[in-house]
Amino acid sequence: MRGGPTGRLRRGSTRMGSNSAGNGAVGKPFSYSELRARMVALLRRNRRRPRCGRLRVGPLELDPLARQVALHGERLCLSKKEFALLRALAGDPTRVFTREELLRGVWGYRSIGCTRTLDSHASRLRRKLGVAGDTFVVNVWGVGYRLVDGGIE
């Protein structure tokens, strides 16, 4: 039994919205705290979802699904962590990633102590990507790292 133009039902019952295929539909009447909790969960799941497709930054091409990297058409051999670091940086080129973001995202560190693992991996990655004289991985002093399109001198 409908109770008005809002679609609200009488006697405390609930009615599913028009999209009740189980993909996050909220029954009516709904509470704002439930709606907010579902939205936060949806955003969290979406953030963790791997991005598919090739990433291109200048002459650098990254294929996350095949786990391959090509520079000027030539395939490069990267270690697991070098590839993960490059993928993180290529996901948002020119953005400066803090050391903490990279150590948490790539290495899964919970607390950031005094470690040079990021610096050593970035150095090896920089060396492998710089074979043609290009510069891709740039250290932003006191902050972290960013990726550029190879045009920096």
C-alpha positions in Angstrom: 0.0 0.0 0.0 1.5 3.3 -1.1 1.4 6.1 1.3 2.0 9.1 -1.0 4.0 10.4 -3.9 7.4 9.6 -2.4 7.0 5.8 -2.8 7.1 5.3 0.9 5.2 2.4 2.2 3.0 2.2 5.3 3.4 0.0 8.4 7.2 0.2 8.5 7.6 -2.0 5.4 10.3 -1.3 2.8 10.2 -1.3 -1.0 13.2 -1.8 -3.2 14.1 1.0 -5.7 13.6 0.5 -9.4 17.2 -1.0 -9.6 16.9 -4.0 -7.3 19.4 -6.2 -9.1 21.5 -6.5 -6.0 24.1 -3.9 -7.0 23.7 -1.5 -4.1 20.0 -0.8 -4.3 18.7 0.8 -1.1 15.2 0.0 0.1 12.7 2.7 0.8 12.4 4.3 3.3 16.2 4.5 3.9 18.3 6.1 6.5 21.0 8.6 5.5 23.6 6.7 7.6 22.9 3.5 5.6 23.1 5.4 2.3 26.4 7.1 3.4 27.9 3.7 4.5 27.0 2.1 1.2 28.5 5.0 -0.8 31.7 4.9 1.2 31.9 1.1 0.6 31.3 1.5 -3.2 34.0 4.2 -3.4 36.4 2.0 -1.5 35.8 -0.9 -3.8 36.1 1.3 -6.9 39.4 2.7 -5.7 40.9 -0.8 -5.2 39.7 -2.0 -8.6 42.8 -2.3 -10.9 42.8 0.0 -13.9 42.9 -1.9 -17.1 44.3 -0.9 -20.4 47.7 0.5 -21.6 49.2 3.5 -20.1 51.3 5.8 -22.2 53.6 8.6 -21.1 55.6 10.0 -23.9 57.6 7.2 -25.6 56.9 5.0 -22.5 54.1 2.4 -22.8 53.0 0.3 -19.9 50.6 -2.7 -20.2 49.4 -3.6 -16.7 47.6 -6.8 -17.8 50.5 -8.3 -19.7 52.9 -6.8 -17.2 55.1 -5.4 -20.0 56.9 -2.1 -20.5 58.1 -0.7 -23.8 60.3 2.4 -24.3 60.6 3.7 -27.9 59.0 0.3 -29.0 61.7 -1.8 -27.2 60.6 -4.0 -24.4 62.2 -3.5 -21.0 62.7 -6.1 -18.3 61.7 -4.8 -14.9 61.6 -6.5 -11.5 58.2 -6.9 -9.8 58.6 -3.9 -7.5 60.1 -1.7 -10.3 57.0 -2.5 -12.4 54.7 -1.8 -9.5 56.4 1.5 -8.8 56.3 2.5 -12.5 52.6 1.6 -12.6 51.8 3.7 -9.5 53.6 6.7 -11.0 52.2 6.2 -14.5 48.6 6.0 -13.1 48.7 9.8 -12.5 51.7 11.2 -14.5 53.2 14.6 -13.3 51.5 14.2 -9.9 54.0 14.2 -7.1 53.6 11.0 -5.0 54.9 11.3 -1.4 57.3 8.7 -0.1 54.7 7.5 2.3 52.1 7.0 -0.4 54.5 4.9 -2.5 55.8 2.9 0.4 52.3 2.1 1.5 50.9 1.5 -2.0 53.7 -0.4 -3.6 55.4 -2.1 -0.6 52.5 -2.3 1.8 54.3 -0.7 4.6 52.2 0.3 7.5 54.7 2.4 9.4 57.3 4.3 7.6 60.6 4.1 9.3 64.0 5.0 8.0 64.2 2.9 4.8 66.0 3.5 1.5 64.2 0.8 -0.5 62.1 3.3 -2.4 65.2 5.3 -3.3 67.1 2.2 -4.5 64.2 0.9 -6.6 63.6 4.4 -8.1 67.3 4.7 -8.9 67.3 1.3 -10.7 64.1 2.2 -12.5 65.6 5.6 -13.5 68.7 3.8 -14.9 66.6 1.3 -16.9 64.4 4.0 -18.4 67.3 6.3 -19.1 69.1 4.1 -21.6 68.0 6.5 -24.5 68.9 9.6 -22.5 65.3 10.2 -21.4 64.4 11.1 -17.8 61.1 9.8 -16.5 61.4 9.2 -12.8 62.1 12.5 -11.0 62.8 13.0 -7.3 61.0 16.0 -5.9 63.4 16.8 -3.0 61.8 16.4 0.4 58.5 15.2 -0.9 58.7 12.1 -3.1 58.7 11.1 -6.8 56.8 11.9 -10.0 56.8 10.7 -13.5 57.4 13.0 -16.5 57.2 12.4 -20.2 60.9 12.2 -20.9 61.4 15.8 -21.9 63.3 17.0 -18.8 67.0 17.8 -19.1 
